[in-house]
């Protein structure tokens, strides 16, 4: 039962966070493109890569890292709270055998919480150390 709830929650979260982009065909046709046009476009692409201007700004990279960190941290907290609530409700409503199963499931739950939140702590420490360099 817990696995079904967890899988369905993960599926819903995945669907919500999925960005769907539409792709439309352009008006250019193959007839209008010559080999010279293709080579010229490729040369322009190479020259654009050789320019000295910064393509990825450090500020945008930091914002993206912070956004990913915050999203994953919130998801980890939500999942931990929901699973903890489910285990707590099962512990209160089940009989002796059910309580033993909940106690067995509590060990991986606690280890998972330590791993998840430890990983976020390590990530934040590494990012702060790299920013100070």
N, C-alpha and C positions, 0 to 999 in steps of 0.2 A: 504494500500500500504506500509506504514512504517512498519507494523507488518510483512508483507511478506519479506521485505528486511532484517529486523532484524533477523527473523527466518532463512532465507537462509544463512546469514552471520555467525550466530552461528553454523549452521550445517556444513558449510565449515571449520570453525575454529576447530570444534570438530573432523572432519575427518582428518584434517592436523595433529593435536596434538595426535591423537590416535596411540599408539604403537601396532603393530600387531606382535605377536611372534608365530613362528611355533613350534609345539610340535610333536616330533617323538617318536615312541615306541622304547623301548630299546631292547637289545638282550636277556635279562634275561627272563626265562620262569618260570611259576609257579611250574613246576615239580622239578626244582633245588632248590627251597626254602623250607626249613623245618621250623617247629615251633621253633626249637632251634636257627636257623639263624635269625628269626624275633625277638625273645626275645633278642638275642645278639646285634642286631642292635639298638633296643630300649634302652638297657642299655648303649650302646655307646653314643647315643643321650643325655641321661640324664646326663652322666658323662661330656660330652662336655659342657653342660649348667652350671655345677657346677664349672668350672674352673674360675680363677680370672681374666683372660685376658679380656680386654674391647672389647665387640662385636661391639658396635656402637660408633664410635669416635665422639667427640664433633665437630671437624672440619668438618667432612662429614655432620653432621646434620645441621651445620650452612650454609654450601654451598647449601644444599638442600633447606633450608628455604629461603635463598637469591634468589635462582633460581626461586622458586615458587612465591615469592613476585614480582620479576621483570617481570615474564611472565604475572601474573594476572594484574599488574599495566599497562603494555603495552597494554594488551587487553582492559582494562578499558578506557585508553586514546583513543585508536583507535575507540572503539564503541562510546564514548562520542563525538569525533570529527565528525564521520560520521553522527550520529543522529543530532548533531548541524547543520551540513551542510545541511542535508535534511530539517530540520525545517526552516532554513534560506532561502533555495531555494523556499520552499513552501510559505513562508511569502512574498517573492518578486513577485512570479508569480501568486498567488491566488488573488481573488477579496476580497471584504470586509468580506464576510462570511467565506472564507477560512482563512483570517488573524485572525479572531476571534477564529477559531478552533486551529490555530497554537499557539495563545496566551494561550489557555486553555492547550495545550499539553506542553507548555514551563514550567509550574509549576512542573509537575512530572519529567520533564527532569532535572531541576535545583535541585530538591530534590534528585533525583537519583545520580547526580554528587556529591552532598554534602555527601551522604551516602557512596558511593563507595570510594571517595578519603579520607573521614574521617576514614573509616575502614582501609585503607592502612596506614594512619598516626598513628592510634592507634596501629596497628600491629607493625610498626617500633619502636614506643615508648616502647611497651612492650618488644620487642626483645632486644632493647638496655638496658633497665633496668635489664632484666634477665642476660644479658651478664656481666654487671658490678658487679653482686653479686658473 
